[in-house]
Amino acid sequence: MTGILVFSLAQVWLALLYLGTKRNPGEAQEAPAPWSGPLPTVLVQLPIYNERYVVERLLRNIAKLDYPRDRLSIQLLDDSTDETAEIADKVIVALKAEGVPIEHIRRPDRKGFKAGALDYGMGINHADFIAIFDADFLPRPDFIRQVLAYFADPKVGMVQTRWEHLNADYSIITRMMAFAIDNHFSVEHGGRQASDSFINFNGTGGMWRRKTIEDAGGWRSDTLTEDLDLSFRSQIRGWKFIFAENISTPSELPVQMSAVRSQQYRWTKGAAETGRKTLSNLWQSNARLLTKVVGSFHMLNSFIFLFLLVFCLSTLVLPFLGLANFMALAMVMNVMITTAMLANFVTYWISRRAGDFGAVRQGPVNVLYTTITFMALATGLCIQCSRAVVQGVFGQATPFVRTPKLAITSKTQQIKSKRAYNINAIPPVVYLELSLTVLLLAAIIFGFGHAAMVFTGVYVFYAIGFLVVSLLSLREVMAG
């Protein structure tokens, strides 16, 4: 519970820093002057794997980028094993006929997954700057010119833009994902930048200076979050990163629970792997003490899932240990969990009010409801994400499982073939989630008149979280 509370209060601190940049005109981010002088060469990399539903949309959108074609190169880094490559070939032939400088790159194997593909592409092309987009991102035509302006400062090594959502209102899944991601692209990035601490490239929607990647040792595939890993290695080397909140890049959110599970598992495990690999290097670096502390919270934030699971199991066991001071202990824990939930509400309230997310239409009651709903769903994923944390800490290797994209951007669209992504079996973790739900419901029912009553609120909250995420997974499988 102490871990949960500390991480929650750390988030509030970032939120207050971010809010300060919005209220103080002197700290507000201003767009820099356009790039002056000869335009540098820019490489746009599009790493994909089995993206049959979105590859054509991606390619036709990228072809609209407004940048001199003699200074621009586009690489479709295609590791696909399905008909994606055939679809892409047809589109690329048509685009080349229109003069679009694009190449279809096919590696002999998928070694290194996304990191390997990006590194492979860099070996073929030696452009000064590199912009990277995942298959579900649709940058606006002026993306390169807008972002390039920040690189007038030779110390800037990477610029990350804010993610914008094409389908945030599609379902409860997309609404909650948008809610969490918006917090990251406001409070977390903004707060860290305000404290002059390290931020990170988010794998897509950003641009790198080539020298930065090379100076930091290049892309490496020994973690599932190659973006976070390279970000810390680069900033430890002294490069400056910028979060350009004023530039947004539209993207598609996953609409399936299976996709959310795989995405959260990869992000959680990758963060733990990066912490295991890089934390000591951070503390041995010349960075300020505050930067080291903020960076440590950054790399270790995935541990919140492990703390949530341990807390849940502890509250189920503690009432039956016969501790003489149990009631006092339980009251302290209830105060701590209430404080943590209040801290989360303040964090997300600031995110919605200060960030550019249409917060004018959201009152405190709406934000409170959304915050509680999101926390319940995030809590429901703590079993799977706790496993990811443990695997990351102990260095257990697992393959890179990318998040399926289905080109669904409105409520009227139907989810395409789920069989294409092997969503035909109930994930084993669902049985654990259902089992814990039953155990928590039993604790609620049989806890009346018992010391366990003091944790009834906790049991209800966890039961709702586990039940909802497991039912969403079951519904997805049954619908197929």
C-alpha positions in Angstrom: 0.0 0.0 0.0 2.9 2.3 0.7 4.2 1.7 -2.9 0.8 2.5 -4.4 0.5 5.7 -2.3 4.1 6.8 -3.2 3.5 6.3 -6.9 0.2 8.1 -6.7 1.7 11.1 -4.9 4.5 11.2 -7.4 1.9 11.5 -10.2 0.2 14.4 -8.3 3.6 16.2 -8.2 4.0 15.8 -11.9 0.4 17.0 -12.4 1.1 20.2 -10.4 4.3 20.9 -12.3 2.4 20.5 -15.6 -0.4 22.7 -14.3 2.2 25.4 -13.5 3.4 25.5 -17.1 -0.2 26.1 -18.2 -0.9 28.9 -15.7 2.4 30.7 -16.1 2.7 32.3 -19.5 6.5 32.4 -19.2 6.6 28.6 -19.0 4.1 27.8 -21.7 5.6 26.0 -24.7 5.8 28.1 -27.8 6.3 26.8 -31.4 9.8 27.6 -32.6 10.5 29.5 -35.8 10.6 27.4 -39.0 13.8 25.7 -39.9 16.1 28.2 -41.6 18.8 27.5 -44.2 19.1 24.4 -46.5 16.6 21.7 -45.6 18.1 18.5 -44.2 17.4 15.0 -45.4 14.6 13.2 -43.6 13.9 9.4 -43.5 10.4 8.3 -42.6 10.4 4.7 -41.2 7.2 2.6 -41.1 7.8 -0.6 -39.2 4.9 -3.1 -39.8 4.1 -6.7 -39.2 0.9 -8.3 -40.6 -1.1 -5.1 -41.0 -3.5 -6.1 -43.8 -6.3 -3.8 -42.6 -4.3 -0.6 -42.2 -1.3 -0.7 -44.5 -2.9 0.9 -47.5 -4.3 3.7 -45.3 -0.9 4.2 -43.8 0.9 4.4 -47.1 -1.5 6.8 -48.8 -1.4 9.1 -45.8 2.4 9.2 -45.6 2.5 10.0 -49.3 0.8 13.3 -48.4 3.7 14.6 -46.3 4.7 18.1 -47.3 8.4 18.0 -47.7 10.7 18.3 -50.8 10.8 14.8 -52.4 14.5 15.2 -53.2 15.2 15.5 -49.4 12.7 12.8 -48.3 12.9 9.0 -48.1 10.2 6.7 -47.0 10.8 3.1 -45.9 8.1 0.5 -45.3 9.9 -1.9 -43.0 7.7 -4.9 -43.7 8.3 -8.1 -41.7 4.8 -9.5 -42.5 4.1 -13.1 -43.1 0.5 -12.7 -44.5 -1.0 -10.8 -47.4 0.1 -7.5 -46.1 3.2 -7.5 -48.3 1.1 -8.1 -51.4 -1.3 -5.3 -50.6 1.6 -2.9 -49.8 3.4 -3.8 -53.1 0.4 -2.7 -55.2 0.1 0.6 -53.3 3.8 1.3 -53.5 3.9 0.7 -57.2 1.2 3.3 -57.7 2.8 5.8 -55.3 6.2 5.5 -57.0 4.5 6.2 -60.3 3.4 9.5 -58.7 6.9 10.3 -57.7 6.7 9.4 -54.0 10.2 8.4 -52.8 9.2 5.2 -51.0 10.8 1.8 -50.7 9.4 -1.6 -49.6 12.0 -3.1 -47.4 11.8 -6.9 -46.7 14.3 -8.5 -44.3 15.4 -12.1 -44.6 14.2 -12.7 -41.0 12.4 -10.9 -38.1 15.5 -10.7 -35.9 15.3 -8.0 -33.3 11.6 -7.4 -34.1 10.8 -3.7 -34.3 14.2 -2.6 -33.1 15.9 -4.8 -35.6 13.8 -3.5 -38.4 14.5 0.2 -37.6 18.3 -0.6 -37.3 18.2 -2.5 -40.6 16.5 0.5 -42.3 19.1 2.9 -40.9 21.9 0.8 -42.4 20.4 1.4 -45.9 19.6 5.1 -45.7 21.8 7.8 -44.0 19.3 10.7 -43.7 20.0 13.4 -41.1 16.7 13.0 -39.3 14.4 10.0 -38.9 10.6 10.1 -38.2 8.9 6.9 -37.1 5.3 5.9 -37.3 3.5 2.7 -36.4 0.9 1.3 -38.8 -2.0 2.9 -36.9 -0.7 6.5 -37.1 -1.7 9.1 -39.6 0.5 12.2 -39.4 -0.7 15.4 -40.9 1.0 16.7 -44.0 3.0 19.4 -42.2 4.4 17.0 -39.5 8.0 17.1 -40.7 8.2 20.9 -41.1 6.6 21.5 -37.7 8.8 19.0 -35.8 12.0 19.9 -37.7 11.8 23.5 -36.3 12.7 22.2 -32.8 16.0 20.7 -34.1 17.5 24.1 -34.8 19.0 23.6 -31.3 21.9 21.2 -32.0 21.5 19.7 -28.5 18.0 18.4 -29.3 18.1 14.7 -30.1 14.4 13.7 -30.3 11.0 15.4 -30.5 7.9 13.5 -29.4 4.4 14.7 -30.5 1.2 14.2 -28.6 -1.0 11.3 -29.7 -4.5 12.1 -30.9 -7.2 9.5 -31.0 -9.4 8.7 -34.0 -11.8 6.4 -32.2 -11.7 7.4 -28.5 -15.6 7.1 -28.3 -15.9 3.7 -29.9 -16.3 1.7 -26.7 -15.5 1.6 -23.0 -12.1 0.0 -23.9 -11.2 2.9 -26.2 -12.5 5.5 -23.8 -10.4 4.2 -20.9 -7.3 3.8 -23.1 -7.7 7.3 -24.4 -8.1 8.5 -20.8 -4.8 6.9 -19.7 -2.8 7.9 -22.8 -4.0 11.5 -22.6 -2.7 11.6 -19.0 0.7 10.3 -20.2 0.8 13.0 -23.0 -0.1 15.8 -20.6 0.8 15.2 -16.9 3.6 12.7 -17.3 5.5 14.1 -20.3 4.6 17.7 -19.4 5.5 17.3 -15.7 8.8 15.6 -16.4 9.7 18.3 -19.0 8.8 21.0 -16.5 11.2 19.5 -14.0 13.9 19.3 -16.6 13.9 15.5 -16.2 14.1 12.8 -18.8 11.1 12.1 -21.1 10.8 9.3 -23.6 10.2 8.5 -27.2 6.9 6.6 -27.4 7.9 4.4 -30.3 5.9 6.4 -32.9 4.8 9.9 -33.7 8.3 11.4 -33.1 11.5 12.3 -34.9 15.1 11.6 -34.1 18.4 13.2 -35.0 20.4 10.4 -36.5 23.5 11.4 -34.6 21.6 10.9 -31.3 20.7 7.3 -32.2 24.3 6.5 -33.2 25.9 8.2 -30.2 23.7 6.2 -27.8 24.6 2.9 -29.4 21.7 2.4 -31.8 18.5 0.4 -31.6 18.7 -2.7 -29.3 16.2 -5.5 -29.0 17.1 -6.7 -25.5 13.9 -5.1 -24.1 10.3 -5.1 -25.3 10.4 -1.3 -25.1 13.3 -0.4 -27.4 12.0 3.2 -27.5 12.2 3.7 -23.7 15.6 2.0 -23.6 17.1 4.2 -26.3 15.5 7.3 -24.8 17.3 6.9 -21.5 20.6 5.9 -23.1 20.5 9.0 -25.2 19.6 11.4 -22.4 22.2 9.9 -20.1 24.7 10.8 -22.9 23.5 14.5 -22.6 21.0 14.8 -25.5 17.9 16.9 -25.0 14.4 15.6 -25.6 11.4 17.7 -26.3 7.7 16.9 -25.8 5.9 19.0 -28.5 2.4 19.1 -26.9 1.3 21.6 -29.5 1.7 19.1 -32.3 -0.7 16.1 -32.3 -0.5 13.0 -34.4 -3.8 11.1 -35.1 -3.8 7.4 -34.3 -6.1 4.4 -33.8 -6.7 2.9 -30.4 -7.1 -0.9 -30.0 -10.8 -1.9 -29.8 -10.3 -5.4 -28.5 -9.5 -6.6 -25.0 -7.0 -9.0 -26.3 -5.2 -6.2 -28.0 -5.2 -4.1 -24.8 -3.8 -7.1 -22.9 -0.9 -7.7 -25.3 -0.1 -4.0 -25.5 -0.2 -3.5 -21.7 1.9 -6.7 -21.2 4.5 -5.4 -23.6 4.7 -1.9 -22.2 4.8 -3.2 -18.6 7.4 -5.9 -19.2 9.5 -3.6 -21.3 9.5 -0.9 -18.7 10.7 -3.5 -16.0 13.4 -4.7 -18.4 14.6 -1.2 -19.1 14.7 -0.5 -15.3 16.8 -3.6 -14.7 19.1 -2.7 -17.5 19.4 1.0 -17.2 18.7 2.1 -13.6 22.3 1.7 -12.4 23.6 3.6 -15.4 21.2 6.5 -14.6 22.4 6.7 -11.0 26.1 6.5 -12.1 25.5 9.3 -14.7 26.1 13.1 -14.2 22.4 13.8 -14.2 20.9 15.9 -11.4 19.6 14.1 -8.3 16.0 15.2 -9.2 16.5 13.8 -12.7 17.7 10.5 -11.3 14.7 10.2 -8.9 12.1 11.2 -11.5 13.8 8.8 -14.0 13.7 6.0 -11.5 9.9 6.4 -10.9 9.6 6.5 -14.7 11.3 3.2 -15.3 9.7 1.5 -12.3 6.1 2.7 -12.7 5.1 -0.7 -14.0 5.6 -2.0 -10.4 2.3 -0.4 -9.5 0.5 -3.5 -10.9 2.5 -5.8 -8.7 1.7 -3.6 -5.7 -2.0 -3.7 -6.6 -2.0 -7.5 -6.7 -0.1 -8.0 -3.5 -2.4 -5.5 -1.7 -5.5 -7.4 -2.9 -4.2 -10.7 -1.7 -3.0 -9.2 1.6 -6.5 -7.8 2.4 -7.9 -11.3 1.8 -5.5 -12.9 4.3 -4.9 -10.3 7.0 -8.3 -10.5 8.7 -7.8 -14.2 9.4 -4.3 -14.0 11.0 -5.6 -13.0 14.4 -3.4 -9.9 14.7 -3.9 -8.1 18.0 -3.6 -4.7 16.2 -5.5 -5.7 13.1 -8.2 -3.0 13.3 -5.7 -0.2 13.7 -3.6 -1.6 10.8 -6.7 -1.9 8.6 -7.8 1.7 9.3 -4.3 3.0 8.3 -4.5 1.0 5.1 -8.0 2.3 4.3 -6.8 5.9 4.9 -3.8 5.2 2.6 -6.0 3.7 -0.2 -8.4 6.6 0.0 -5.6 9.1 -0.2 -4.1 7.3 -3.2 -7.5 7.3 -5.0 -7.9 11.0 -4.2 -4.4 11.6 -5.6 -5.3 9.8 -8.8 -8.5 11.9 -9.1 -6.5 15.1 -8.8 -4.0 13.9 -11.3 -6.6 13.0 -13.9 -8.6 16.1 -13.2 -5.6 18.3 -13.9 -4.9 16.2 -17.1 -8.4 16.8 -18.4 -8.6 20.4 -17.4 -5.1 21.5 -18.5 -4.6 19.2 -21.4 -6.1 19.8 -24.9 -8.7 17.1 -24.6 -12.0 18.9 -24.8 -12.2 19.2 -21.0 -14.6 22.1 -21.1 -17.4 19.5 -21.6 -16.3 17.5 -18.6 -17.3 18.5 -15.1 -15.8 17.1 -11.9 -18.5 14.4 -11.5 -17.7 13.1 -15.0 -14.0 13.1 -14.4 -14.5 11.3 -11.1 -16.7 8.6 -12.7 -14.2 8.1 -15.5 -11.2 8.0 -13.1 -12.9 5.4 -10.9 -13.9 3.3 -13.9 -10.4 3.5 -15.4 -8.7 2.6 -12.1 -11.0 -0.4 -11.7 -10.2 -1.7 -15.2 -6.5 -1.1 -14.7 -6.7 -2.9 -11.4 -8.4 -5.8 -13.2 -5.3 -6.2 -15.4 -2.9 -6.5 -12.4 -2.6 -10.3 -12.5 -1.3 -10.3 -16.1 0.8 -7.2 -15.7 2.3 -8.4 -12.5 3.5 -11.5 -14.4 5.0 -9.1 -16.9 6.9 -7.2 -14.2 8.3 -10.3 -12.7 9.5 -11.6 -16.1 11.1 -8.3 -16.9 12.9 -8.1 -13.6 14.3 -11.6 -13.8 15.1 -11.3 -17.5 12.8 -13.9 -18.9 12.8 -13.5 -22.7 9.5 -13.4 -24.5 8.7 -12.5 -28.2 7.5 -9.0 -29.3 3.8 -9.3 -29.8 2.5 -6.3 -31.7 -0.9 -4.7 -31.1 -3.5 -5.6 -33.8 -4.9 -2.7 -35.8 -8.2 -3.0 -37.5 -8.9 0.4 -39.2 -11.9 1.0 -36.9 -12.4 4.8 -36.4 -16.2 5.1 -35.9 -19.0 3.3 -34.0 -20.7 2.2 -37.2 -17.8 0.1 -38.3 -17.7 -3.6 -37.4 -14.7 -5.5 -36.1 -13.1 -7.4 -38.9 -12.1 -11.1 -38.7 -10.8 -11.8 -35.2 -9.6 -15.2 -36.4 -6.9 -13.3 -38.3 -5.3 -12.5 -35.0 -5.9 -15.9 -33.3 -8.5 -14.6 -30.8 -10.2 -18.0 -30.6 -9.3 -19.2 -27.1 -9.8 -17.9 -23.6 -6.5 -16.6 -22.2 -5.5 -18.6 -19.1 -5.2 -15.4 -17.0 -9.0 -14.9 -17.4 -9.6 -18.0 -15.2 -7.4 -16.5 -12.5 -9.3 -13.2 -12.7 -12.6 -15.0 -12.4 -11.3 -17.1 -9.5 -10.2 -14.0 -7.7 -13.6 -12.4 -8.4 -15.4 -15.3 -6.8 -13.0 -15.2 -3.8 -13.6 -11.5 -3.4 -17.4 -11.9 -3.6 -17.2 -14.6 -1.0 -15.2 -12.3 1.3 -17.9 -9.6 0.9 -20.7 -12.1 1.7 -19.1 -14.0 4.5 -17.3 -11.0 5.9 -20.4 -9.5 7.5 -19.9 -9.6 11.2 -16.3 -10.4 10.8 -13.1 -8.3 10.9 -13.0 -8.6 7.1 -15.8 -6.1 6.9 -13.3 -3.3 7.2 -12.0 -4.2 3.7 -15.5 -4.5 2.0 -14.8 -1.4 -0.1 -11.5 -2.8 -1.3 -13.1 -6.2 -2.1 -15.9 -4.5 -4.2 -13.5 -2.4 -6.1 -11.2 -5.3 -7.0 -14.1 -7.7 -7.8 -15.6 -5.2 -10.3 -12.2 -4.7 -12.0 -11.4 -8.4 -12.3 -15.0 -9.2 -13.4 -15.2 -6.5 -16.1 -11.9 -7.3 -17.8 -12.5 -11.1 -17.7 -16.0 -10.6 -19.1 -14.7 -8.4 -21.9 -12.3 -11.1 -22.9 -14.9 -13.8 -22.7 -17.3 -11.8 -24.8 -14.7 -11.3 -27.4 -13.9 -15.0 -27.7 -17.6 -16.0 -27.8 -18.4 -13.4 -30.4 -15.9 -15.0 -32.8 
